[in-house]
Amino acid sequence: MNAPIYIGSRRELFVDRFLIDTLNNLEHVLHHPWPAGDNTEPLRGSYVTIIQDGKEYKRFYRENPGEGYYDGHPDELTCLDVSRDGIHWKRPELGVFNPVGENSNIVWAGDPPRNHNFSPFLDENPEALPEERYKALAGTHKDDNGRPADVPPLPDIDSGLYAFSSPDGIHWKKMAAYPVITFPEYAFDSQNITFWSEAEACYVCYFRCWEENPLAEKGPGEKVSGEKGSGEKVSGEKRRVSMRTHQRSIARSTSKDYLNWREPVRMKPNFPGEHLYTSQIHPYYRAPHIYIALPTRFMSERGSSTDIMFMTARGGGAGAGVDEGKFDRTFTGAFVKPGPDPAAWGNRSNYASLNTYQTSPTELSFYVRGIRRILRIDGFAGIRSFSEPGTLITKPFIFTGTKLVMNYAASAAGSIKVSFLTPDGVPVTGFCAHDSIEVVGDEIDGVIPFKAFPGLGSLSGKPVRMQVWLKEAEIFSFTFN
């Protein structure tokens, strides 16, 4: 038996099998967000990032110059819309680059290629300076073969990702005159994402790289090597990247100060032949040790159509054999399908905005193709029963707290009950199934009561298993407080 998993009072979501030991007559299901129906005209821009800063929401996005565009084009713009509710947006006249008019909401422009795929975040590092509350990376790679013949190639010094900072997300400056993340082969041709990880106590970057496609046909003299496991360090190697023999993938690096980054590690979350165009990975705000990723899957052989997948990763010494930052793919099907709109089946049509955020007491939001989609809070996935009762038994864990709080939903005939077991599976006196009070209803943060004890203090700090009994009900998350 493995050592108990310490979860303390952190919230755990059923987005993977991290705490699941056995399921009896239950389903582990992925849910699918639905259009909110409040904006029939898609919002403009690509590679969108939405950040909640206090009572204001900020929507950053890329505007391309149109025909003749290439990565690092001097006319690429980063713009900003603002909102008080994360739903209704307006274009502010910022006057940073253009004083008034169509593009008065520009927050970064010029200085190519350091204007390419500008991707900001709000720095939650408690030691972040006030003038550096926002940070961003931008840039491209010198091996980009999409540059027109009359455009000079990038010099080595311009190849990589540059760091930026801002006090307000509007007025930006470079943090260094050199790229802070480099890569020996073609990379960075996507939205490259950084965030402060509370769980890992460092900055984390997930960026585009390319991996050899094990399903690619070999041409004369070509060799496509087999895949290695995730966690392979780059070590200065350089391989020739070919769009015919390689697939788009994701690499990872970490930093304590945002300027000095560790050697990147290839994460290799792809299935054979699968292109992951973006990662859109971010700490989930109610459980920041869990990173939610909504990557775009790119089907080059099907007219370059796309959909949105669902992956997760964990930070902060997850334990139980989980590699820090490694992607989990418990769910292998599409999270957001293109749907009936013919435009959604076009070339590279579907991208999720970066960050899921709360827009009501029960609702999460993000955007796909400029259309807001919604989901139950914590409701990416759940453990579900039907008319016949079923049980979940967790792996042994140690919690701290006196109350069990669950996110659950039951039908009118449904119910939820909870009991606790020793690590060996013996019912704990006072917390057996007959001691639990049957719960009905639908709650985001519902307390699970017991008959004999007002709280769980006697179990706090001890290794236990949790057994959950479900009938026509579903659970999405739990925490102890």
C-alpha positions as CSV (number, residue, x, y, z in Angstrom):
1,M,0.0,0.0,0.0
2,N,1.3,3.5,-0.9
3,A,1.8,6.1,1.8
4,P,-1.4,8.3,2.4
5,I,-1.7,11.3,0.2
6,Y,-1.6,14.6,2.2
7,I,-4.3,16.9,0.9
8,G,-4.7,19.2,4.0
9,S,-7.6,21.5,3.4
10,R,-7.0,22.0,-0.4
11,R,-9.9,21.4,-2.7
12,E,-9.8,18.2,-4.8
13,L,-11.6,17.9,-8.2
14,F,-12.5,14.7,-9.9
15,V,-10.6,15.8,-13.1
16,D,-8.2,12.8,-12.9
17,R,-7.9,9.6,-10.9
18,F,-5.4,11.0,-8.4
19,L,-7.5,10.1,-5.3
20,I,-9.8,7.5,-6.9
21,D,-9.2,3.9,-5.8
22,T,-12.3,2.0,-6.8
23,L,-15.6,2.8,-8.5
24,N,-18.5,0.4,-8.2
25,N,-21.5,1.0,-10.5
26,L,-20.4,4.6,-11.1
27,E,-19.1,6.6,-14.1
28,H,-16.2,9.0,-14.2
29,V,-17.5,11.5,-16.8
30,L,-16.2,14.5,-18.7
31,H,-18.7,17.4,-19.0
32,H,-19.0,19.7,-22.0
33,P,-19.6,23.5,-21.7
34,W,-22.5,25.0,-23.6
35,P,-22.9,28.4,-25.3
36,A,-24.1,31.0,-22.9
37,G,-26.2,32.6,-25.6
38,D,-25.5,36.2,-24.7
39,N,-23.2,37.2,-27.6
40,T,-24.4,36.3,-31.1
41,E,-21.5,38.3,-32.6
42,P,-18.2,36.7,-31.8
43,L,-15.7,38.9,-30.0
44,R,-12.7,39.8,-32.1
45,G,-9.1,38.8,-31.8
46,S,-7.0,35.6,-31.4
47,Y,-4.9,34.0,-28.7
48,V,-7.2,35.5,-26.1
49,T,-6.3,35.8,-22.4
50,I,-8.9,36.9,-19.8
51,I,-7.8,38.1,-16.4
52,Q,-9.8,39.1,-13.4
53,D,-8.1,41.9,-11.5
54,G,-10.3,42.8,-8.5
55,K,-13.7,44.0,-9.8
56,E,-12.5,44.4,-13.4
57,Y,-12.0,41.8,-16.1
58,K,-9.3,42.3,-18.8
59,R,-9.4,40.6,-22.2
60,F,-6.1,40.7,-24.1
61,Y,-6.0,39.5,-27.7
62,R,-3.9,39.6,-30.8
63,E,-4.8,41.6,-33.9
64,N,-3.1,40.6,-37.2
65,P,-2.3,43.0,-40.0
66,G,-4.1,40.8,-42.6
67,E,-2.5,39.7,-45.9
68,G,1.2,39.2,-45.8
69,Y,1.2,38.3,-42.1
70,Y,4.0,36.2,-40.7
71,D,5.2,35.5,-37.2
72,G,6.9,38.6,-35.8
73,H,5.3,40.9,-38.4
74,P,5.9,44.6,-37.4
75,D,2.2,45.4,-37.6
76,E,1.0,42.7,-35.1
77,L,-0.9,44.3,-32.2
78,T,-1.9,43.3,-28.7
79,C,-5.2,44.9,-27.7
80,L,-7.3,45.1,-24.5
81,D,-11.1,45.1,-23.8
82,V,-12.5,45.5,-20.3
83,S,-15.6,44.4,-18.5
84,R,-17.2,44.7,-15.0
85,D,-18.8,41.2,-15.2
86,G,-16.7,39.1,-17.6
87,I,-19.6,39.0,-20.0
88,H,-20.2,42.4,-21.5
89,W,-17.1,44.0,-22.9
90,K,-16.1,47.5,-24.1
91,R,-13.1,48.8,-25.9
92,P,-11.4,51.5,-23.8
93,E,-9.6,54.4,-25.3
94,L,-6.2,54.0,-23.6
95,G,-4.2,56.3,-25.8
96,V,-1.0,54.4,-25.2
97,F,-0.2,53.9,-28.9
98,N,-3.1,55.5,-30.7
99,P,-4.8,58.4,-28.9
100,V,-8.3,57.8,-30.3
101,G,-10.2,55.7,-32.8
102,E,-10.3,52.0,-33.9
103,N,-7.0,50.9,-32.3
104,S,-7.0,53.2,-29.2
105,N,-7.0,50.0,-27.0
106,I,-3.5,48.8,-28.1
107,V,-1.3,47.9,-25.1
108,W,1.7,46.6,-27.1
109,A,2.9,47.2,-30.7
110,G,6.1,47.4,-32.7
111,D,9.5,46.2,-31.7
112,P,9.3,43.0,-33.9
113,P,9.6,40.1,-33.2
114,R,9.0,40.9,-29.5
115,N,5.4,41.8,-30.4
116,H,4.6,38.2,-31.4
117,N,2.0,36.2,-29.4
118,F,2.2,38.6,-26.4
119,S,0.7,36.4,-23.6
120,P,0.2,38.2,-20.2
121,F,-0.8,37.0,-16.7
122,L,-1.5,38.6,-13.3
123,D,1.4,37.8,-11.0
124,E,0.1,36.2,-7.8
125,N,3.6,35.9,-6.4
126,P,3.4,37.7,-2.9
127,E,6.8,39.1,-3.5
128,A,6.0,40.6,-6.9
129,L,6.8,44.4,-7.1
130,P,3.9,46.7,-7.6
131,E,5.3,47.9,-10.9
132,E,5.5,44.3,-12.1
133,R,2.0,43.0,-11.1
134,Y,1.5,41.9,-14.7
135,K,4.1,39.9,-16.6
136,A,4.2,38.5,-20.1
137,L,6.3,36.6,-22.7
138,A,6.4,37.3,-26.4
139,G,8.7,36.3,-29.3
140,T,9.4,33.8,-32.0
141,H,12.1,31.5,-33.2
142,K,14.8,32.2,-35.9
143,D,14.1,28.9,-37.7
144,D,10.6,30.0,-38.7
145,N,10.3,29.1,-42.4
146,G,7.1,31.1,-42.9
147,R,8.9,34.4,-43.3
148,P,8.7,35.9,-46.9
149,A,11.8,35.8,-49.0
150,D,12.2,39.5,-48.8
151,V,12.1,39.6,-45.0
152,P,15.6,39.0,-43.5
153,P,15.9,36.0,-41.1
154,L,16.0,36.7,-37.4
155,P,19.5,36.9,-35.8
156,D,20.3,34.5,-33.0
157,I,19.8,37.3,-30.4
158,D,16.2,37.8,-31.4
159,S,15.3,34.1,-31.3
160,G,13.3,33.2,-28.2
161,L,10.8,34.5,-25.7
162,Y,11.3,38.0,-24.1
163,A,10.0,39.0,-20.7
164,F,7.7,42.0,-20.0
165,S,6.2,43.6,-16.9
166,S,3.5,46.2,-16.2
167,P,1.8,47.7,-13.2
168,D,-1.6,47.7,-14.7
169,G,-1.6,45.5,-17.9
170,I,-1.7,48.7,-20.0
171,H,1.8,50.2,-19.8
172,W,4.5,47.6,-20.6
173,K,8.3,47.5,-20.6
174,K,10.8,44.8,-21.4
175,M,12.4,43.2,-18.3
176,A,15.6,42.3,-20.2
177,A,17.2,43.1,-23.5
178,Y,17.6,39.4,-24.4
179,P,15.3,36.4,-24.7
180,V,14.9,34.7,-21.3
181,I,13.8,31.4,-22.8
182,T,15.5,29.9,-25.8
183,F,15.2,26.5,-27.6
184,P,17.7,24.9,-30.0
185,E,15.1,24.0,-32.6
186,Y,12.0,25.6,-34.1
187,A,9.5,26.4,-31.3
188,F,7.3,29.2,-29.8
189,D,4.9,29.4,-32.8
190,S,1.8,29.5,-30.6
191,Q,0.5,31.1,-27.4
192,N,3.3,30.5,-24.9
193,I,1.9,30.6,-21.3
194,T,3.4,31.5,-18.0
195,F,1.9,31.8,-14.5
196,W,3.0,32.0,-10.9
197,S,2.4,28.6,-9.3
198,E,1.5,28.9,-5.6
199,A,1.9,25.1,-5.4
200,E,5.4,25.0,-6.8
201,A,6.5,28.4,-5.5
202,C,7.9,29.4,-8.8
203,Y,7.0,30.7,-12.3
204,V,6.0,28.1,-14.8
205,C,6.1,28.3,-18.6
206,Y,4.4,25.9,-21.0
207,F,5.5,26.6,-24.6
208,R,5.1,25.2,-28.1
209,C,7.7,22.7,-29.3
210,W,7.6,20.0,-31.9
211,E,8.1,16.3,-31.5
212,E,8.7,13.5,-34.0
213,N,5.5,12.0,-35.2
214,P,5.7,8.2,-34.8
215,L,3.0,7.7,-37.5
216,A,4.7,9.9,-40.1
217,E,5.9,8.1,-43.3
218,K,9.6,8.2,-43.8
219,G,11.0,9.7,-47.0
220,P,14.2,8.7,-48.7
221,G,17.0,9.1,-46.2
222,E,14.7,10.2,-43.4
223,K,14.6,8.7,-40.0
224,V,11.7,9.2,-37.6
225,S,12.8,7.9,-34.2
226,G,10.5,6.4,-31.6
227,E,8.9,8.5,-28.8
228,K,10.5,8.7,-25.4
229,G,8.7,9.4,-22.2
230,S,7.8,12.8,-20.9
231,G,10.4,14.6,-18.9
232,E,13.1,14.4,-21.5
233,K,15.5,17.4,-21.1
234,V,16.5,19.4,-24.2
235,S,20.3,19.6,-23.4
236,G,21.2,21.8,-26.3
237,E,20.2,19.3,-29.0
238,K,19.0,20.6,-32.3
239,R,16.9,18.5,-34.7
240,R,15.4,19.5,-38.0
241,V,11.7,20.1,-37.5
242,S,9.5,19.2,-40.4
243,M,5.7,19.7,-40.5
244,R,5.4,16.5,-42.4
245,T,7.3,14.3,-39.9
246,H,6.7,16.2,-36.6
247,Q,3.7,17.0,-34.5
248,R,3.0,20.1,-32.4
249,S,3.6,19.6,-28.7
250,I,4.4,21.2,-25.4
251,A,7.6,21.8,-23.4
252,R,7.9,23.2,-19.8
253,S,10.3,25.3,-17.9
254,T,10.4,27.0,-14.4
255,S,12.0,30.1,-12.9
256,K,12.2,31.7,-9.5
257,D,12.6,35.3,-10.8
258,Y,11.0,35.2,-14.3
259,L,14.4,36.1,-15.9
260,N,16.5,32.9,-15.3
261,W,14.7,29.8,-16.5
262,R,15.7,26.2,-16.1
263,E,16.5,23.9,-19.0
264,P,13.2,23.1,-20.7
265,V,11.6,19.7,-20.4
266,R,9.6,18.0,-23.2
267,M,6.2,17.1,-21.7
268,K,5.1,14.9,-24.7
269,P,1.3,14.8,-23.9
270,N,0.4,13.9,-27.4
271,F,-1.1,10.6,-28.6
272,P,0.6,9.3,-31.7
273,G,-0.1,11.6,-34.7
274,E,-1.9,14.2,-32.6
275,H,-1.2,17.9,-33.0
276,L,-1.8,20.0,-29.9
277,Y,-1.8,23.6,-31.2
278,T,-2.1,25.4,-27.9
279,S,-2.0,24.4,-24.2
280,Q,-4.2,27.1,-22.5
281,I,-3.0,25.8,-19.2
282,H,-3.7,27.7,-16.0
283,P,-4.0,27.1,-12.2
284,Y,-7.7,26.5,-11.4
285,Y,-8.7,29.4,-9.1
286,R,-10.5,27.2,-6.5
287,A,-7.7,24.6,-6.5
288,P,-4.5,26.3,-7.7
289,H,-2.4,23.1,-7.3
290,I,-4.4,21.7,-10.2
291,Y,-3.7,23.1,-13.6
292,I,-6.5,23.0,-16.2
293,A,-5.4,22.8,-19.8
294,L,-7.8,23.3,-22.8
295,P,-5.5,22.7,-25.8
296,T,-6.7,23.0,-29.4
297,R,-6.4,19.7,-31.3
298,F,-5.3,20.3,-34.9
299,M,-6.4,17.9,-37.6
300,S,-4.2,18.8,-40.6
301,E,-5.4,15.9,-42.7
302,R,-9.1,17.0,-42.3
303,G,-8.9,20.5,-43.7
304,S,-7.0,21.8,-40.7
305,S,-10.2,21.5,-38.6
306,T,-9.8,21.8,-34.8
307,D,-11.6,21.2,-31.5
308,I,-10.8,21.7,-27.8
309,M,-9.4,18.9,-25.6
310,F,-9.2,18.6,-21.8
311,M,-6.0,17.8,-19.9
312,T,-4.7,18.5,-16.4
313,A,-1.5,18.7,-14.5
314,R,-0.5,18.9,-10.8
315,G,2.1,21.0,-9.0
316,G,3.5,21.2,-5.6
317,G,4.7,17.7,-4.7
318,A,1.5,15.9,-5.7
319,G,3.0,12.6,-4.6
320,A,1.4,9.2,-5.3
321,G,3.7,8.7,-8.3
322,V,2.5,11.9,-10.1
323,D,5.3,13.8,-11.8
324,E,5.1,17.5,-11.1
325,G,3.7,19.4,-14.1
326,K,3.1,16.3,-16.2
327,F,-0.1,16.2,-18.2
328,D,-2.9,13.8,-17.2
329,R,-5.2,12.6,-20.0
330,T,-7.9,10.7,-18.1
331,F,-10.3,11.9,-20.7
332,T,-9.3,11.3,-24.3
333,G,-12.3,12.7,-26.3
334,A,-13.1,16.3,-27.3
335,F,-14.1,18.7,-24.6
336,V,-15.6,21.2,-27.1
337,K,-16.6,20.0,-30.5
338,P,-16.9,22.3,-33.5
339,G,-20.7,22.0,-33.6
340,P,-23.2,22.7,-36.4
341,D,-21.8,26.1,-37.5
342,P,-19.9,25.5,-40.8
343,A,-17.5,28.3,-39.9
344,A,-16.3,26.2,-36.9
345,W,-15.0,23.6,-39.3
346,G,-12.7,25.9,-41.1
347,N,-8.9,26.1,-40.9
348,R,-7.8,26.6,-37.3
349,S,-11.2,27.9,-36.2
350,N,-11.4,26.8,-32.6
351,Y,-9.3,28.1,-29.8
352,A,-10.2,28.4,-26.1
353,S,-9.4,31.6,-24.3
354,L,-6.8,31.3,-21.5
355,N,-8.2,31.1,-18.0
356,T,-11.6,29.9,-16.7
357,Y,-13.3,32.4,-14.4
358,Q,-16.4,32.8,-12.3
359,T,-19.3,34.8,-13.7
360,S,-22.1,33.8,-11.3
361,P,-22.5,31.9,-7.9
362,T,-22.7,28.7,-9.9
363,E,-21.1,29.3,-13.3
364,L,-17.6,29.3,-14.9
365,S,-16.9,31.0,-18.2
366,F,-14.4,31.0,-21.0
367,Y,-14.6,31.7,-24.7
368,V,-14.2,29.6,-27.9
369,R,-14.3,31.4,-31.3
370,G,-15.3,34.6,-29.5
371,I,-18.5,33.0,-28.0
372,R,-18.8,32.6,-24.3
373,R,-19.2,29.1,-23.0
374,I,-20.3,28.1,-19.5
375,L,-19.9,25.3,-17.1
376,R,-20.8,24.4,-13.5
377,I,-18.2,25.6,-11.0
378,D,-15.7,22.7,-10.5
379,G,-17.8,20.9,-13.1
380,F,-15.2,19.9,-15.7
381,A,-15.8,16.3,-14.7
382,G,-17.5,14.3,-12.0
383,I,-18.4,10.9,-10.5
384,R,-22.0,10.0,-11.4
385,S,-24.5,7.3,-10.6
386,F,-27.9,6.5,-12.1
387,S,-30.9,4.8,-10.6
388,E,-28.9,2.0,-9.1
389,P,-26.7,3.1,-6.2
390,G,-22.9,3.0,-6.6
391,T,-19.9,3.7,-4.4
392,L,-16.6,5.5,-4.7
393,I,-13.7,4.6,-2.4
394,T,-10.7,6.9,-2.3
395,K,-7.0,6.1,-1.8
396,P,-5.8,6.8,1.7
397,F,-5.3,10.5,2.4
398,I,-4.7,12.9,5.3
399,F,-6.8,16.0,5.7
400,T,-7.0,18.9,8.0
401,G,-10.3,20.5,9.1
402,T,-13.5,19.8,10.9
403,K,-16.1,19.9,8.0
404,L,-16.4,18.0,4.8
405,V,-17.7,20.3,2.0
406,M,-18.8,18.9,-1.3
407,N,-19.9,20.2,-4.7
408,Y,-22.8,17.8,-5.6
409,A,-26.0,17.5,-7.5
410,A,-28.8,15.0,-7.0
411,S,-32.1,14.3,-8.7
412,A,-35.4,14.6,-6.8
413,A,-35.1,10.8,-6.0
414,G,-31.3,10.9,-5.6
415,S,-29.0,11.1,-2.6
416,I,-25.4,11.3,-1.3
417,K,-23.9,9.6,1.8
418,V,-20.4,9.6,3.0
419,S,-18.5,7.3,5.4
420,F,-14.9,7.0,6.4
421,L,-12.7,3.9,6.5
422,T,-9.2,3.2,7.9
423,P,-6.5,2.7,5.2
424,D,-7.2,-1.1,5.5
425,G,-10.9,-0.5,4.7
426,V,-12.4,-0.9,8.2
427,P,-15.3,1.5,8.9
428,V,-14.4,4.2,11.4
429,T,-16.7,4.2,14.5
430,G,-19.0,7.2,14.4
431,F,-18.4,7.8,10.7
432,C,-19.9,4.7,9.2
433,A,-22.5,4.7,6.5
434,H,-25.4,4.5,9.0
435,D,-23.9,7.5,10.9
436,S,-24.0,9.7,7.8
437,I,-27.0,11.9,7.2
438,E,-28.4,11.4,3.7
439,V,-27.9,14.6,1.6
440,V,-30.2,15.7,-1.2
441,G,-30.3,18.8,-3.4
442,D,-27.7,20.7,-5.5
443,E,-24.9,22.7,-3.8
444,I,-21.6,24.2,-4.9
445,D,-20.3,24.1,-1.3
446,G,-22.6,21.8,0.7
447,V,-21.6,20.5,4.1
448,I,-21.9,16.7,4.6
449,P,-23.3,16.1,8.1
450,F,-22.9,13.1,10.5
451,K,-25.4,12.2,13.2
452,A,-23.2,11.7,16.3
453,F,-20.5,14.2,15.7
454,P,-20.7,17.9,14.9
455,G,-17.4,17.8,13.1
456,L,-14.5,15.7,11.8
457,G,-11.9,17.0,14.2
458,S,-11.1,13.5,15.5
459,L,-10.1,12.3,12.0
460,S,-8.1,15.4,11.1
461,G,-4.5,14.6,10.6
462,K,-5.0,10.9,10.4
463,P,-4.9,8.6,7.4
464,V,-8.4,7.7,6.2
465,R,-10.3,6.6,3.1
466,M,-13.5,8.2,2.1
467,Q,-16.4,6.1,0.8
468,V,-19.2,8.0,-1.1
469,W,-22.5,6.4,-1.8
470,L,-24.4,7.9,-4.7
471,K,-27.9,7.3,-6.1
472,E,-29.0,9.4,-9.1
473,A,-26.4,11.9,-8.0
474,E,-23.0,13.3,-9.0
475,I,-20.1,14.8,-7.1
476,F,-17.6,17.2,-8.6
477,S,-15.2,18.2,-5.8
478,F,-14.6,18.2,-2.1
479,T,-12.6,20.0,0.6
480,F,-12.2,20.1,4.3
481,N,-12.4,23.3,6.3
